[in-house]
Amino acid sequence: MALVEYKKALLKYFPLESFAAGLELLGPEVKSLRNKQGSLDGARVVVRAGEAFIVGMTIPPYQMANTPKDYDPERTRRLLLSKREIAELAAAESKKGLTIVPLEVYTSGRFVKARVAIVRGKGKSDKREDLKKKDALREAGRVLKNR
C-alpha cells in the first residue's frame, strides 16, 4: 500500500531500473507516514561512503506538541540496501545524465520501504507526447463509457 508517492516522477523522467529499499526512520516518522503525511517532491538519492541516503524527503512531525525541539522534517534518511545494489546505484550516479529518485514509500507487512529508481530526464517534446497520449486515452475512455 503506497503511503507517499512522487507523482510527477514519471512525467519528468524515464525509469530505467528500480529497487526496493528499507528506510531507517524514527518512530514518530513512521506514524506520520502511516497517516499519509509526507512529500517526495524534489527528493533524490545520493550514495556516499558505501551507503545510500534519501535527501529532500519531507516528513512532518506526527504530533506538534510532542515533537522534540531538534526534529528536522527534511533530515537525510539512510536507505537499507545490499552492497551489490549500493554499488549499482553508485555506478549509475557517476554516469552523466542519470539520476536516482524515490518513486514511492509503501508498507510491506510491518516494514516501511521506498521504491527508488535510476532515471533519465525527459525533454520537453517527450513530456508533450506523454500528455497527448494520456489525453487520448482519457478521451477514448469517455467515448466508450458514454456508449
ZIPERA-V750685 format. One record per backbone hydrogen bond with DSSP energy under -0.5 kcal/mol. NH is the residue of the N-H (numbers start at 0). CO is the residue of the C=O. If there is no record, write none. Layout:
BEGIN
nh = <NH | NH>
co = <CO | CO>
END
This chain:
BEGIN
nh = <2 | 3 | 5 | 6 | 8 | 11 | 12 | 13 | 14 | 15 | 16 | 18 | 20 | 20 | 21 | 22 | 23 | 24 | 29 | 30 | 31 | 32 | 33 | 34 | 35 | 36 | 38 | 42 | 43 | 44 | 45 | 47 | 47 | 50 | 51 | 52 | 53 | 54 | 54 | 55 | 57 | 58 | 58 | 66 | 66 | 70 | 72 | 74 | 76 | 78 | 79 | 80 | 85 | 86 | 87 | 88 | 89 | 90 | 91 | 92 | 93 | 94 | 94 | 97 | 98 | 100 | 100 | 102 | 103 | 104 | 105 | 106 | 107 | 110 | 112 | 112 | 113 | 114 | 115 | 115 | 116 | 117 | 118 | 118 | 119 | 120 | 121 | 126 | 127 | 128 | 129 | 130 | 131 | 132 | 133 | 134 | 135 | 136 | 137 | 138 | 139 | 140 | 141 | 142 | 143 | 144 | 145 | 146>
co = <104 | 104 | 102 | 4 | 5 | 7 | 8 | 119 | 12 | 117 | 117 | 115 | 18 | 113 | 79 | 111 | 77 | 22 | 25 | 26 | 27 | 28 | 29 | 30 | 32 | 31 | 57 | 39 | 54 | 99 | 52 | 45 | 50 | 47 | 78 | 45 | 76 | 43 | 52 | 73 | 38 | 56 | 72 | 62 | 63 | 67 | 70 | 71 | 53 | 51 | 21 | 78 | 81 | 82 | 83 | 84 | 85 | 86 | 87 | 88 | 89 | 90 | 91 | 94 | 118 | 98 | 116 | 114 | 114 | 3 | 112 | 0 | 110 | 107 | 105 | 110 | 20 | 103 | 18 | 113 | 100 | 16 | 98 | 116 | 13 | 96 | 11 | 122 | 123 | 124 | 125 | 126 | 127 | 128 | 129 | 130 | 131 | 132 | 133 | 134 | 135 | 136 | 137 | 138 | 139 | 140 | 141 | 143>
END
